[in-house]
């Protein structure tokens, strides 16, 4: 798809409404997942495909602890070192490999603040 085609698609109100519906649906789904597992998610991020710009450590029981934030990280101002990524999409994160699931799609990340 050419840049001008992509731009016109993004400016289309129907496309924007669909994106909002998808985001709301994902957030509701995330809340349903967290409640039975007793996970308290403090921050919900809609993450586009590509590099995260985070360095993570799997040394905690649930989730991946953020141990480094690169300057190019898009959401660097929202997360801190010591926060944990506990949910990606509809899965509880237990290993670094869990971040690779559906990496080529938009995903919802659940972050637990320290």
Biopython code that builds the backbone (N, CA, C, O; Angstrom):
import numpy as np
from Bio.PDB.StructureBuilder import StructureBuilder

atoms = [
    (1, "UNK", "N", (0.848, -1.176, 0.000)),
    (1, "UNK", "CA", (0.000, 0.000, 0.000)),
    (1, "UNK", "C", (0.892, 1.236, 0.000)),
    (1, "UNK", "O", (1.855, 1.322, 0.762)),
    (2, "UNK", "N", (0.564, 2.172, -0.848)),
    (2, "UNK", "CA", (1.336, 3.408, -0.931)),
    (2, "UNK", "C", (1.047, 4.297, 0.267)),
    (2, "UNK", "O", (0.039, 4.134, 0.954)),
    (3, "UNK", "N", (1.959, 5.248, 0.506)),
    (3, "UNK", "CA", (1.817, 6.153, 1.646)),
    (3, "UNK", "C", (0.536, 6.984, 1.568)),
    (3, "UNK", "O", (-0.151, 7.167, 2.573)),
    (4, "UNK", "N", (0.215, 7.488, 0.367)),
    (4, "UNK", "CA", (-0.988, 8.309, 0.251)),
    (4, "UNK", "C", (-2.261, 7.481, 0.466)),
    (4, "UNK", "O", (-3.248, 7.987, 1.001)),
    (5, "UNK", "N", (-2.237, 6.206, 0.047)),
    (5, "UNK", "CA", (-3.380, 5.328, 0.302)),
    (5, "UNK", "C", (-3.527, 5.056, 1.797)),
    (5, "UNK", "O", (-4.635, 5.052, 2.333)),
    (6, "UNK", "N", (-2.399, 4.829, 2.459)),
    (6, "UNK", "CA", (-2.421, 4.579, 3.899)),
    (6, "UNK", "C", (-2.917, 5.810, 4.647)),
    (6, "UNK", "O", (-3.702, 5.688, 5.587)),
    (7, "UNK", "N", (-2.467, 6.987, 4.240)),
    (7, "UNK", "CA", (-2.882, 8.227, 4.889)),
    (7, "UNK", "C", (-4.385, 8.440, 4.751)),
    (7, "UNK", "O", (-5.048, 8.825, 5.714)),
    (8, "UNK", "N", (-4.924, 8.193, 3.562)),
    (8, "UNK", "CA", (-6.363, 8.379, 3.362)),
    (8, "UNK", "C", (-7.158, 7.357, 4.170)),
    (8, "UNK", "O", (-8.244, 7.666, 4.660)),
    (9, "UNK", "N", (-6.630, 6.153, 4.310)),
    (9, "UNK", "CA", (-7.296, 5.136, 5.117)),
    (9, "UNK", "C", (-7.323, 5.541, 6.585)),
    (9, "UNK", "O", (-8.342, 5.387, 7.258)),
    (10, "UNK", "N", (-6.205, 6.057, 7.078)),
    (10, "UNK", "CA", (-6.134, 6.462, 8.481)),
    (10, "UNK", "C", (-7.024, 7.660, 8.779)),
    (10, "UNK", "O", (-7.509, 7.801, 9.902)),
    (11, "UNK", "N", (-7.245, 8.519, 7.801)),
    (11, "UNK", "CA", (-8.093, 9.684, 7.996)),
    (11, "UNK", "C", (-9.578, 9.363, 7.838)),
    (11, "UNK", "O", (-10.429, 10.192, 8.161)),
    (12, "UNK", "N", (-9.889, 8.180, 7.349)),
    (12, "UNK", "CA", (-11.268, 7.757, 7.168)),
    (12, "UNK", "C", (-11.925, 7.568, 8.537)),
    (12, "UNK", "O", (-11.420, 6.792, 9.349)),
    (13, "UNK", "N", (-13.044, 8.261, 8.818)),
    (13, "UNK", "CA", (-13.692, 8.146, 10.134)),
    (13, "UNK", "C", (-14.121, 6.721, 10.474)),
    (13, "UNK", "O", (-14.069, 6.317, 11.635)),
    (14, "UNK", "N", (-14.548, 5.954, 9.460)),
    (14, "UNK", "CA", (-14.954, 4.569, 9.732)),
    (14, "UNK", "C", (-13.781, 3.731, 10.219)),
    (14, "UNK", "O", (-13.927, 2.894, 11.109)),
    (15, "UNK", "N", (-12.615, 3.968, 9.624)),
    (15, "UNK", "CA", (-11.416, 3.240, 10.056)),
    (15, "UNK", "C", (-11.050, 3.617, 11.486)),
    (15, "UNK", "O", (-10.686, 2.754, 12.285)),
    (16, "UNK", "N", (-11.146, 4.906, 11.811)),
    (16, "UNK", "CA", (-10.830, 5.356, 13.161)),
    (16, "UNK", "C", (-11.799, 4.768, 14.176)),
    (16, "UNK", "O", (-11.386, 4.376, 15.268)),
    (17, "UNK", "N", (-13.077, 4.701, 13.834)),
    (17, "UNK", "CA", (-14.066, 4.094, 14.726)),
    (17, "UNK", "C", (-13.768, 2.619, 14.957)),
    (17, "UNK", "O", (-13.884, 2.116, 16.074)),
    (18, "UNK", "N", (-13.382, 1.932, 13.881)),
    (18, "UNK", "CA", (-13.062, 0.506, 14.008)),
    (18, "UNK", "C", (-11.843, 0.310, 14.902)),
    (18, "UNK", "O", (-11.809, -0.617, 15.711)),
    (19, "UNK", "N", (-10.841, 1.179, 14.762)),
    (19, "UNK", "CA", (-9.651, 1.086, 15.614)),
    (19, "UNK", "C", (-10.027, 1.288, 17.080)),
    (19, "UNK", "O", (-9.530, 0.571, 17.948)),
    (20, "UNK", "N", (-10.902, 2.261, 17.367)),
    (20, "UNK", "CA", (-11.347, 2.493, 18.739)),
    (20, "UNK", "C", (-12.128, 1.304, 19.283)),
    (20, "UNK", "O", (-11.947, 0.910, 20.435)),
    (21, "UNK", "N", (-12.996, 0.732, 18.451)),
    (21, "UNK", "CA", (-13.750, -0.460, 18.879)),
    (21, "UNK", "C", (-12.811, -1.613, 19.212)),
    (21, "UNK", "O", (-12.993, -2.302, 20.216)),
    (22, "UNK", "N", (-11.802, -1.820, 18.360)),
    (22, "UNK", "CA", (-10.839, -2.895, 18.603)),
    (22, "UNK", "C", (-10.076, -2.675, 19.898)),
    (22, "UNK", "O", (-9.836, -3.619, 20.651)),
    (23, "UNK", "N", (-9.694, -1.424, 20.159)),
    (23, "UNK", "CA", (-8.947, -1.119, 21.378)),
    (23, "UNK", "C", (-9.821, -1.326, 22.613)),
    (23, "UNK", "O", (-9.369, -1.908, 23.598)),
    (24, "UNK", "N", (-11.069, -0.853, 22.569)),
    (24, "UNK", "CA", (-11.980, -1.060, 23.701)),
    (24, "UNK", "C", (-12.226, -2.539, 23.961)),
    (24, "UNK", "O", (-12.242, -2.988, 25.107)),
    (25, "UNK", "N", (-12.416, -3.285, 22.884)),
    (25, "UNK", "CA", (-12.650, -4.726, 23.001)),
    (25, "UNK", "C", (-11.446, -5.411, 23.652)),
    (25, "UNK", "O", (-11.610, -6.271, 24.518)),
    (26, "UNK", "N", (-10.242, -5.029, 23.234)),
    (26, "UNK", "CA", (-9.025, -5.625, 23.789)),
    (26, "UNK", "C", (-8.869, -5.276, 25.269)),
    (26, "UNK", "O", (-8.439, -6.115, 26.060)),
    (27, "UNK", "N", (-9.214, -4.045, 25.648)),
    (27, "UNK", "CA", (-9.090, -3.640, 27.052)),
    (27, "UNK", "C", (-10.090, -4.404, 27.911)),
    (27, "UNK", "O", (-9.748, -4.845, 29.008)),
    (28, "UNK", "N", (-11.325, -4.567, 27.428)),
    (28, "UNK", "CA", (-12.316, -5.350, 28.178)),
    (28, "UNK", "C", (-11.873, -6.804, 28.317)),
    (28, "UNK", "O", (-12.039, -7.418, 29.370)),
    (29, "UNK", "N", (-11.310, -7.339, 27.246)),
    (29, "UNK", "CA", (-10.810, -8.709, 27.278)),
    (29, "UNK", "C", (-9.664, -8.826, 28.291)),
    (29, "UNK", "O", (-9.576, -9.814, 29.019)),
    (30, "UNK", "N", (-8.805, -7.836, 28.333)),
    (30, "UNK", "CA", (-7.695, -7.825, 29.280)),
    (30, "UNK", "C", (-8.213, -7.817, 30.716)),
    (30, "UNK", "O", (-7.671, -8.509, 31.579)),
    (31, "UNK", "N", (-9.264, -7.032, 30.973)),
    (31, "UNK", "CA", (-9.829, -6.987, 32.322)),
    (31, "UNK", "C", (-10.432, -8.329, 32.718)),
    (31, "UNK", "O", (-10.321, -8.743, 33.872)),
    (32, "UNK", "N", (-11.067, -9.008, 31.773)),
    (32, "UNK", "CA", (-11.634, -10.325, 32.066)),
    (32, "UNK", "C", (-10.548, -11.346, 32.399)),
    (32, "UNK", "O", (-10.751, -12.230, 33.231)),
    (33, "UNK", "N", (-9.400, -11.220, 31.747)),
    (33, "UNK", "CA", (-8.297, -12.143, 32.001)),
    (33, "UNK", "C", (-7.688, -11.878, 33.366)),
    (33, "UNK", "O", (-7.375, -12.815, 34.101)),
    (34, "UNK", "N", (-7.520, -10.614, 33.709)),
    (34, "UNK", "CA", (-6.841, -10.240, 34.953)),
    (34, "UNK", "C", (-7.646, -10.611, 36.191)),
    (34, "UNK", "O", (-7.078, -11.058, 37.187)),
    (35, "UNK", "N", (-8.946, -10.432, 36.141)),
    (35, "UNK", "CA", (-9.766, -10.614, 37.331)),
    (35, "UNK", "C", (-9.633, -12.011, 37.942)),
    (35, "UNK", "O", (-9.349, -12.107, 39.136)),
    (36, "UNK", "N", (-9.824, -13.110, 37.179)),
    (36, "UNK", "CA", (-9.713, -14.421, 37.822)),
    (36, "UNK", "C", (-8.298, -14.769, 38.269)),
    (36, "UNK", "O", (-8.131, -15.564, 39.194)),
    (37, "UNK", "N", (-7.285, -14.201, 37.643)),
    (37, "UNK", "CA", (-5.897, -14.521, 37.989)),
    (37, "UNK", "C", (-5.366, -13.592, 39.063)),
    (37, "UNK", "O", (-4.212, -13.706, 39.476)),
    (38, "UNK", "N", (-6.214, -12.662, 39.521)),
    (38, "UNK", "CA", (-5.850, -11.727, 40.583)),
    (38, "UNK", "C", (-4.625, -10.880, 40.213)),
    (38, "UNK", "O", (-3.775, -10.610, 41.061)),
    (39, "UNK", "N", (-4.540, -10.472, 38.967)),
    (39, "UNK", "CA", (-3.462, -9.598, 38.517)),
    (39, "UNK", "C", (-3.962, -8.167, 38.515)),
    (39, "UNK", "O", (-5.035, -7.881, 37.985)),
    (40, "UNK", "N", (-3.206, -7.284, 39.093)),
    (40, "UNK", "CA", (-3.539, -5.864, 39.081)),
    (40, "UNK", "C", (-2.712, -5.188, 37.995)),
    (40, "UNK", "O", (-1.505, -5.004, 38.153)),
    (41, "UNK", "N", (-3.348, -4.825, 36.913)),
    (41, "UNK", "CA", (-2.667, -4.144, 35.815)),
    (41, "UNK", "C", (-2.863, -2.647, 36.013)),
    (41, "UNK", "O", (-3.993, -2.165, 36.092)),
    (42, "UNK", "N", (-1.758, -1.918, 36.092)),
    (42, "UNK", "CA", (-1.808, -0.480, 36.326)),
    (42, "UNK", "C", (-1.827, 0.332, 35.040)),
    (42, "UNK", "O", (-2.290, 1.472, 35.028)),
    (43, "UNK", "N", (-1.326, -0.251, 33.962)),
    (43, "UNK", "CA", (-1.186, 0.485, 32.718)),
    (43, "UNK", "C", (-1.483, -0.456, 31.558)),
    (43, "UNK", "O", (-0.986, -1.581, 31.524)),
    (44, "UNK", "N", (-2.286, 0.000, 30.617)),
    (44, "UNK", "CA", (-2.603, -0.774, 29.421)),
    (44, "UNK", "C", (-2.057, -0.019, 28.222)),
    (44, "UNK", "O", (-2.382, 1.150, 28.014)),
    (45, "UNK", "N", (-1.222, -0.692, 27.431)),
    (45, "UNK", "CA", (-0.605, -0.056, 26.268)),
    (45, "UNK", "C", (-1.019, -0.783, 24.996)),
    (45, "UNK", "O", (-1.034, -2.013, 24.955)),
    (46, "UNK", "N", (-1.349, -0.030, 23.972)),
    (46, "UNK", "CA", (-1.599, -0.582, 22.649)),
    (46, "UNK", "C", (-0.276, -0.489, 21.899)),
    (46, "UNK", "O", (0.169, 0.611, 21.572)),
    (47, "UNK", "N", (0.353, -1.617, 21.624)),
    (47, "UNK", "CA", (1.708, -1.642, 21.066)),
    (47, "UNK", "C", (1.661, -2.083, 19.611)),
    (47, "UNK", "O", (1.103, -3.131, 19.287)),
    (48, "UNK", "N", (2.254, -1.272, 18.735)),
    (48, "UNK", "CA", (2.331, -1.587, 17.314)),
    (48, "UNK", "C", (3.478, -2.564, 17.051)),
    (48, "UNK", "O", (4.381, -2.694, 17.877)),
    (49, "UNK", "N", (3.447, -3.246, 15.912)),
    (49, "UNK", "CA", (4.541, -4.163, 15.581)),
    (49, "UNK", "C", (5.876, -3.424, 15.485)),
    (49, "UNK", "O", (5.923, -2.251, 15.115)),
    (50, "UNK", "N", (6.939, -4.115, 15.817)),
    (50, "UNK", "CA", (8.275, -3.537, 15.749)),
    (50, "UNK", "C", (9.022, -3.759, 17.050)),
    (50, "UNK", "O", (8.562, -4.477, 17.939)),
    (51, "UNK", "N", (10.176, -3.133, 17.142)),
    (51, "UNK", "CA", (10.985, -3.271, 18.349)),
    (51, "UNK", "C", (10.351, -2.518, 19.509)),
    (51, "UNK", "O", (9.831, -1.414, 19.339)),
    (52, "UNK", "N", (10.399, -3.125, 20.685)),
    (52, "UNK", "CA", (9.820, -2.487, 21.864)),
    (52, "UNK", "C", (10.715, -1.394, 22.420)),
    (52, "UNK", "O", (10.220, -0.375, 22.901)),
    (53, "UNK", "N", (12.018, -1.590, 22.361)),
    (53, "UNK", "CA", (12.933, -0.631, 22.961)),
    (53, "UNK", "C", (13.077, -0.850, 24.454)),
    (53, "UNK", "O", (13.454, 0.061, 25.192)),
    (54, "UNK", "N", (12.777, -2.063, 24.896)),
    (54, "UNK", "CA", (12.887, -2.412, 26.315)),
    (54, "UNK", "C", (13.814, -3.591, 26.485)),
    (54, "UNK", "O", (13.883, -4.472, 25.628)),
    (55, "UNK", "N", (14.531, -3.605, 27.601)),
    (55, "UNK", "CA", (15.311, -4.767, 27.988)),
    (55, "UNK", "C", (14.581, -5.387, 29.165)),
    (55, "UNK", "O", (14.263, -4.704, 30.138)),
    (56, "UNK", "N", (14.313, -6.697, 29.071)),
    (56, "UNK", "CA", (13.522, -7.352, 30.109)),
    (56, "UNK", "C", (14.275, -8.519, 30.717)),
    (56, "UNK", "O", (15.193, -9.071, 30.109)),
    (57, "UNK", "N", (13.873, -8.886, 31.925)),
    (57, "UNK", "CA", (14.462, -9.998, 32.654)),
    (57, "UNK", "C", (13.337, -10.916, 33.097)),
    (57, "UNK", "O", (12.303, -10.443, 33.569)),
    (58, "UNK", "N", (13.518, -12.200, 32.954)),
    (58, "UNK", "CA", (12.460, -13.143, 33.314)),
    (58, "UNK", "C", (12.657, -13.732, 34.708)),
    (58, "UNK", "O", (12.175, -14.833, 34.975)),
    (59, "UNK", "N", (13.335, -13.047, 35.580)),
    (59, "UNK", "CA", (13.637, -13.567, 36.904)),
    (59, "UNK", "C", (12.523, -13.450, 37.927)),
    (59, "UNK", "O", (12.720, -13.811, 39.087)),
    (60, "UNK", "N", (11.347, -12.950, 37.530)),
    (60, "UNK", "CA", (10.230, -12.815, 38.469)),
    (60, "UNK", "C", (9.212, -13.920, 38.204)),
    (60, "UNK", "O", (9.235, -14.553, 37.148)),
    (61, "UNK", "N", (8.315, -14.150, 39.172)),
    (61, "UNK", "CA", (7.343, -15.242, 39.050)),
    (61, "UNK", "C", (6.411, -15.062, 37.851)),
    (61, "UNK", "O", (6.309, -15.940, 36.995)),
    (62, "UNK", "N", (5.744, -13.933, 37.802)),
    (62, "UNK", "CA", (4.815, -13.663, 36.710)),
    (62, "UNK", "C", (5.267, -12.396, 36.008)),
    (62, "UNK", "O", (5.567, -11.388, 36.648)),
    (63, "UNK", "N", (5.311, -12.459, 34.700)),
    (63, "UNK", "CA", (5.675, -11.293, 33.917)),
    (63, "UNK", "C", (7.169, -11.175, 33.687)),
    (63, "UNK", "O", (7.965, -11.997, 34.141)),
    (64, "UNK", "N", (7.516, -10.129, 32.972)),
    (64, "UNK", "CA", (8.908, -9.827, 32.667)),
    (64, "UNK", "C", (9.245, -8.460, 33.237)),
    (64, "UNK", "O", (8.570, -7.474, 32.942)),
    (65, "UNK", "N", (10.278, -8.403, 34.047)),
    (65, "UNK", "CA", (10.682, -7.148, 34.669)),
    (65, "UNK", "C", (11.457, -6.306, 33.664)),
    (65, "UNK", "O", (12.349, -6.808, 32.980)),
    (66, "UNK", "N", (11.114, -5.035, 33.580)),
    (66, "UNK", "CA", (11.818, -4.102, 32.695)),
    (66, "UNK", "C", (13.089, -3.659, 33.403)),
    (66, "UNK", "O", (13.035, -3.053, 34.472)),
    (67, "UNK", "N", (14.243, -3.969, 32.795)),
    (67, "UNK", "CA", (15.521, -3.619, 33.413)),
    (67, "UNK", "C", (16.273, -2.547, 32.625)),
    (67, "UNK", "O", (17.313, -2.057, 33.064)),
    (68, "UNK", "N", (15.734, -2.189, 31.453)),
    (68, "UNK", "CA", (16.367, -1.138, 30.661)),
    (68, "UNK", "C", (15.384, -0.553, 29.664)),
    (68, "UNK", "O", (14.559, -1.273, 29.102)),
    (69, "UNK", "N", (15.473, 0.762, 29.444)),
    (69, "UNK", "CA", (14.597, 1.447, 28.503)),
    (69, "UNK", "C", (15.469, 2.235, 27.540)),
    (69, "UNK", "O", (16.235, 3.102, 27.957)),
    (70, "UNK", "N", (15.354, 1.935, 26.254)),
    (70, "UNK", "CA", (16.130, 2.638, 25.244)),
    (70, "UNK", "C", (15.459, 3.970, 24.918)),
    (70, "UNK", "O", (14.237, 4.081, 25.020)),
    (71, "UNK", "N", (16.233, 4.977, 24.529)),
    (71, "UNK", "CA", (15.661, 6.293, 24.220)),
    (71, "UNK", "C", (14.649, 6.251, 23.072)),
    (71, "UNK", "O", (13.753, 7.093, 23.012)),
    (72, "UNK", "N", (14.780, 5.283, 22.165)),
    (72, "UNK", "CA", (13.880, 5.201, 21.017)),
    (72, "UNK", "C", (12.532, 4.559, 21.368)),
    (72, "UNK", "O", (11.646, 4.500, 20.516)),
    (73, "UNK", "N", (12.364, 4.091, 22.576)),
    (73, "UNK", "CA", (11.114, 3.453, 22.991)),
    (73, "UNK", "C", (9.983, 4.481, 22.947)),
    (73, "UNK", "O", (10.094, 5.558, 23.532)),
    (74, "UNK", "N", (8.902, 4.145, 22.254)),
    (74, "UNK", "CA", (7.796, 5.085, 22.067)),
    (74, "UNK", "C", (7.081, 5.416, 23.358)),
    (74, "UNK", "O", (6.582, 6.529, 23.526)),
    (75, "UNK", "N", (7.027, 4.470, 24.264)),
    (75, "UNK", "CA", (6.288, 4.699, 25.508)),
    (75, "UNK", "C", (7.220, 4.763, 26.710)),
    (75, "UNK", "O", (6.839, 4.375, 27.814)),
    (76, "UNK", "N", (8.441, 5.251, 26.499)),
    (76, "UNK", "CA", (9.441, 5.331, 27.568)),
    (76, "UNK", "C", (8.983, 6.219, 28.714)),
    (76, "UNK", "O", (9.367, 5.986, 29.860)),
    (77, "UNK", "N", (8.175, 7.224, 28.433)),
    (77, "UNK", "CA", (7.701, 8.136, 29.471)),
    (77, "UNK", "C", (6.584, 7.521, 30.314)),
    (77, "UNK", "O", (6.190, 8.094, 31.330)),
    (78, "UNK", "N", (6.075, 6.366, 29.903)),
    (78, "UNK", "CA", (4.976, 5.723, 30.629)),
    (78, "UNK", "C", (5.433, 4.596, 31.553)),
    (78, "UNK", "O", (4.754, 4.280, 32.530)),
    (79, "UNK", "N", (6.570, 3.994, 31.248)),
    (79, "UNK", "CA", (7.065, 2.863, 32.046)),
    (79, "UNK", "C", (8.361, 3.246, 32.750)),
    (79, "UNK", "O", (9.060, 4.173, 32.341)),
    (80, "UNK", "N", (8.663, 2.517, 33.807)),
    (80, "UNK", "CA", (9.889, 2.739, 34.564)),
    (80, "UNK", "C", (10.633, 1.418, 34.707)),
    (80, "UNK", "O", (10.060, 0.343, 34.530)),
    (81, "UNK", "N", (11.902, 1.516, 35.027)),
    (81, "UNK", "CA", (12.680, 0.316, 35.332)),
    (81, "UNK", "C", (12.094, -0.290, 36.606)),
    (81, "UNK", "O", (11.850, 0.410, 37.588)),
    (82, "UNK", "N", (11.876, -1.587, 36.570)),
    (82, "UNK", "CA", (11.271, -2.283, 37.704)),
    (82, "UNK", "C", (9.813, -2.636, 37.457)),
    (82, "UNK", "O", (9.272, -3.504, 38.142)),
    (83, "UNK", "N", (9.157, -1.981, 36.491)),
    (83, "UNK", "CA", (7.787, -2.348, 36.128)),
    (83, "UNK", "C", (7.812, -3.728, 35.469)),
    (83, "UNK", "O", (8.856, -4.186, 35.005)),
    (84, "UNK", "N", (6.650, -4.384, 35.434)),
    (84, "UNK", "CA", (6.588, -5.718, 34.837)),
    (84, "UNK", "C", (5.523, -5.776, 33.753)),
    (84, "UNK", "O", (4.416, -5.266, 33.921)),
    (85, "UNK", "N", (5.878, -6.407, 32.635)),
    (85, "UNK", "CA", (4.903, -6.720, 31.592)),
    (85, "UNK", "C", (4.282, -8.046, 32.015)),
    (85, "UNK", "O", (4.961, -9.073, 32.025)),
    (86, "UNK", "N", (2.996, -8.031, 32.366)),
    (86, "UNK", "CA", (2.366, -9.249, 32.890)),
    (86, "UNK", "C", (1.418, -9.903, 31.902)),
    (86, "UNK", "O", (1.170, -11.106, 31.993)),
    (87, "UNK", "N", (0.883, -9.136, 30.956)),
    (87, "UNK", "CA", (-0.047, -9.705, 29.988)),
    (87, "UNK", "C", (0.251, -9.141, 28.610)),
    (87, "UNK", "O", (0.491, -7.944, 28.454)),
    (88, "UNK", "N", (0.234, -10.016, 27.615)),
    (88, "UNK", "CA", (0.330, -9.611, 26.218)),
    (88, "UNK", "C", (-0.846, -10.258, 25.499)),
    (88, "UNK", "O", (-0.951, -11.482, 25.430)),
    (89, "UNK", "N", (-1.726, -9.420, 24.965)),
    (89, "UNK", "CA", (-2.931, -9.942, 24.323)),
    (89, "UNK", "C", (-3.816, -10.595, 25.365)),
    (89, "UNK", "O", (-4.298, -9.930, 26.282)),
    (90, "UNK", "N", (-4.030, -11.878, 25.230)),
    (90, "UNK", "CA", (-4.861, -12.594, 26.196)),
    (90, "UNK", "C", (-4.073, -13.636, 26.980)),
    (90, "UNK", "O", (-4.654, -14.549, 27.567)),
    (91, "UNK", "N", (-2.762, -13.501, 26.988)),
    (91, "UNK", "CA", (-1.899, -14.477, 27.662)),
    (91, "UNK", "C", (-1.113, -13.828, 28.794)),
    (91, "UNK", "O", (-0.634, -12.700, 28.678)),
    (92, "UNK", "N", (-0.994, -14.567, 29.887)),
    (92, "UNK", "CA", (-0.123, -14.137, 30.976)),
    (92, "UNK", "C", (1.311, -14.429, 30.553)),
    (92, "UNK", "O", (1.617, -15.525, 30.083)),
    (93, "UNK", "N", (2.176, -13.452, 30.722)),
    (93, "UNK", "CA", (3.574, -13.582, 30.297)),
    (93, "UNK", "C", (4.364, -14.333, 31.370)),
    (93, "UNK", "O", (4.373, -13.945, 32.538)),
    (94, "UNK", "N", (5.018, -15.401, 30.957)),
    (94, "UNK", "CA", (5.846, -16.180, 31.875)),
    (94, "UNK", "C", (7.292, -16.323, 31.382)),
    (94, "UNK", "O", (8.187, -16.647, 32.162)),
    (95, "UNK", "N", (7.512, -16.080, 30.090)),
    (95, "UNK", "CA", (8.862, -16.209, 29.519)),
    (95, "UNK", "C", (9.034, -15.152, 28.422)),
    (95, "UNK", "O", (8.061, -14.587, 27.922)),
    (96, "UNK", "N", (10.275, -14.907, 28.069)),
    (96, "UNK", "CA", (10.585, -13.916, 27.038)),
    (96, "UNK", "C", (9.952, -14.305, 25.702)),
    (96, "UNK", "O", (9.589, -13.433, 24.912)),
    (97, "UNK", "N", (9.819, -15.595, 25.447)),
    (97, "UNK", "CA", (9.231, -16.078, 24.194)),
    (97, "UNK", "C", (7.776, -15.626, 24.042)),
    (97, "UNK", "O", (7.271, -15.528, 22.924)),
    (98, "UNK", "N", (7.108, -15.354, 25.153)),
    (98, "UNK", "CA", (5.714, -14.913, 25.094)),
    (98, "UNK", "C", (5.579, -13.558, 24.407)),
    (98, "UNK", "O", (4.507, -13.238, 23.892)),
    (99, "UNK", "N", (6.635, -12.761, 24.388)),
    (99, "UNK", "CA", (6.596, -11.468, 23.700)),
    (99, "UNK", "C", (6.619, -11.637, 22.181)),
    (99, "UNK", "O", (6.248, -10.717, 21.453)),
    (100, "UNK", "N", (7.047, -12.792, 21.700)),
    (100, "UNK", "CA", (7.142, -13.030, 20.259)),
    (100, "UNK", "C", (5.815, -13.447, 19.641)),
    (100, "UNK", "O", (5.679, -13.444, 18.418)),
    (101, "UNK", "N", (4.831, -13.807, 20.467)),
    (101, "UNK", "CA", (3.541, -14.255, 19.947)),
    (101, "UNK", "C", (2.831, -13.068, 19.289)),
    (101, "UNK", "O", (2.660, -12.016, 19.905)),
    (102, "UNK", "N", (2.425, -13.252, 18.042)),
    (102, "UNK", "CA", (1.745, -12.209, 17.247)),
    (102, "UNK", "C", (2.530, -10.904, 17.208)),
    (102, "UNK", "O", (1.941, -9.824, 17.273)),
    (103, "UNK", "N", (3.842, -10.992, 17.104)),
    (103, "UNK", "CA", (4.692, -9.797, 17.101)),
    (103, "UNK", "C", (4.474, -8.935, 15.859)),
    (103, "UNK", "O", (4.853, -7.764, 15.849)),
    (104, "UNK", "N", (3.874, -9.491, 14.825)),
    (104, "UNK", "CA", (3.641, -8.731, 13.597)),
    (104, "UNK", "C", (2.280, -8.041, 13.594)),
    (104, "UNK", "O", (1.862, -7.516, 12.562)),
    (105, "UNK", "N", (1.575, -8.031, 14.741)),
    (105, "UNK", "CA", (0.262, -7.405, 14.845)),
    (105, "UNK", "C", (0.249, -6.410, 16.007)),
    (105, "UNK", "O", (1.136, -6.428, 16.860)),
    (106, "UNK", "N", (-0.765, -5.545, 16.030)),
    (106, "UNK", "CA", (-0.968, -4.679, 17.189)),
    (106, "UNK", "C", (-1.353, -5.557, 18.371)),
    (106, "UNK", "O", (-2.138, -6.495, 18.229)),
    (107, "UNK", "N", (-0.794, -5.245, 19.544)),
    (107, "UNK", "CA", (-1.081, -6.035, 20.735)),
    (107, "UNK", "C", (-1.356, -5.110, 21.899)),
    (107, "UNK", "O", (-0.937, -3.953, 21.912)),
    (108, "UNK", "N", (-2.064, -5.640, 22.871)),
    (108, "UNK", "CA", (-2.334, -4.912, 24.109)),
    (108, "UNK", "C", (-1.408, -5.486, 25.181)),
    (108, "UNK", "O", (-1.382, -6.695, 25.411)),
    (109, "UNK", "N", (-0.649, -4.603, 25.831)),
    (109, "UNK", "CA", (0.245, -5.004, 26.904)),
    (109, "UNK", "C", (-0.347, -4.533, 28.233)),
    (109, "UNK", "O", (-0.798, -3.394, 28.355)),
    (110, "UNK", "N", (-0.338, -5.419, 29.216)),
    (110, "UNK", "CA", (-0.731, -5.058, 30.577)),
    (110, "UNK", "C", (0.532, -4.896, 31.410)),
    (110, "UNK", "O", (1.324, -5.832, 31.524)),
    (111, "UNK", "N", (0.727, -3.721, 31.992)),
    (111, "UNK", "CA", (1.933, -3.402, 32.762)),
    (111, "UNK", "C", (1.551, -3.250, 34.228)),
    (111, "UNK", "O", (0.588, -2.562, 34.567)),
    (112, "UNK", "N", (2.324, -3.904, 35.089)),
    (112, "UNK", "CA", (2.158, -3.755, 36.527)),
    (112, "UNK", "C", (3.285, -2.848, 37.035)),
    (112, "UNK", "O", (4.466, -3.171, 36.905)),
    (113, "UNK", "N", (2.900, -1.723, 37.608)),
    (113, "UNK", "CA", (3.903, -0.788, 38.127)),
    (113, "UNK", "C", (4.540, -1.351, 39.392)),
    (113, "UNK", "O", (3.916, -2.124, 40.119)),
    (114, "UNK", "N", (5.776, -0.963, 39.649)),
    (114, "UNK", "CA", (6.476, -1.483, 40.833)),
    (114, "UNK", "C", (6.020, -0.804, 42.092)),
    (114, "UNK", "O", (6.508, -1.123, 43.176)),
]
sb = StructureBuilder()
sb.init_structure("model")
sb.init_model(0)
sb.init_chain("A")
sb.init_seg("    ")
for serial, (resi, resn, name, xyz) in enumerate(atoms, 1):
    if name == "N":
        sb.init_residue(resn, " ", resi, " ")
    sb.init_atom(name, np.array(xyz, "f"), 0.0, 1.0, " ", f" {name:<3s}", serial, name[0])
structure = sb.get_structure()
